[in-house]
Amino acid sequence: MTEDKIKELFEKSQKIKNMMKKLGIKEYRGYFVQVTAVGEFLMSDIIPITSSLYDTYLGNDLSKFMPRTTFEIMEKFEKDIENNLFSELENFYSLFIKKC
């Protein structure tokens, strides 16, 4: 998975996170929003969808690379987007915005 693809997925995750927050939804089909010391992220299986590989390094120790489980979450998120898992949420949010 390229850095550009990870950034694209992160941007999508931020949009989903913002929709969930505005709708007052804490969890959606296995995804949830969590505030961490470095920001708010959409999470799955307690793993954040981050903007870059660097976000997953611990401190300045670059020998601690992104664990395989994090890549698996990013791949799962990408497949969930492709399979329209979030379409119901997006439609509900669209209706919510129109009413405001």
C-alpha positions in Angstrom: 0.0 0.0 0.0 1.5 3.3 -1.1 1.8 6.4 1.1 -0.6 8.2 -1.3 -3.2 5.5 -0.9 -2.9 5.6 2.9 -3.4 9.4 2.8 -6.5 9.0 0.6 -7.9 6.4 3.0 -7.1 8.7 5.9 -9.0 11.6 4.3 -12.0 9.4 3.7 -11.8 8.2 7.4 -11.8 11.8 8.5 -15.0 12.5 6.5 -16.6 9.5 8.0 -15.5 10.5 11.5 -16.9 14.0 11.1 -20.2 12.6 9.8 -20.5 10.3 12.8 -19.7 13.1 15.3 -22.3 15.4 13.8 -24.9 12.7 13.8 -24.0 11.7 17.4 -23.1 8.2 16.3 -20.3 6.6 18.4 -20.0 3.3 16.5 -20.9 2.3 13.0 -20.5 -1.3 11.7 -17.3 -2.0 13.7 -15.8 1.5 13.3 -15.7 4.1 16.1 -14.2 7.5 16.8 -11.6 7.9 19.4 -9.6 10.9 20.7 -5.9 10.2 21.2 -3.0 12.3 22.3 -2.3 13.2 18.7 -5.8 13.7 17.4 -9.2 12.1 16.6 -9.3 9.0 14.4 -11.7 6.6 13.0 -10.8 3.3 14.6 -11.3 -0.4 13.9 -10.3 -3.1 16.3 -8.6 -0.4 18.4 -6.3 0.5 15.5 -6.5 4.1 14.1 -6.7 4.8 10.4 -3.8 7.2 10.2 -2.5 9.6 7.6 1.0 8.2 7.1 3.3 5.4 8.0 5.1 7.9 10.3 2.1 8.3 12.5 2.5 4.7 13.6 6.2 5.0 14.7 6.7 5.0 18.4 8.8 8.1 19.3 11.8 8.5 17.1 12.6 4.8 16.9 12.1 4.2 13.2 12.9 0.5 13.7 9.4 0.1 15.0 7.5 0.0 11.7 3.7 -0.2 11.1 2.6 -3.6 12.3 1.0 -6.0 9.9 -2.3 -5.7 11.8 -2.4 -2.0 10.9 -2.0 -2.7 7.2 -4.8 -5.3 7.5 -7.1 -2.6 9.0 -6.2 -0.2 6.2 -6.9 -3.0 3.6 -10.2 -3.9 5.4 -11.2 -0.2 5.4 -10.4 0.1 1.7 -12.5 -3.0 0.9 -15.4 -1.7 3.1 -15.4 1.6 1.1 -15.4 -0.3 -2.2 -18.3 -2.5 -0.9 -20.3 0.6 0.0 -20.3 -0.2 3.7 -20.6 3.6 4.5 -23.3 4.4 1.9 -26.1 4.2 4.4 -24.3 6.5 6.8 -23.5 9.0 4.0 -27.2 9.0 2.8 -28.4 9.5 6.4 -25.9 12.4 6.8 -27.0 13.9 3.5 -30.6 13.9 4.8 -29.5 15.3 8.1 -27.7 18.2 6.5 -30.7 19.1 4.3 -32.9 19.3 7.4 -30.5 21.7 9.1 
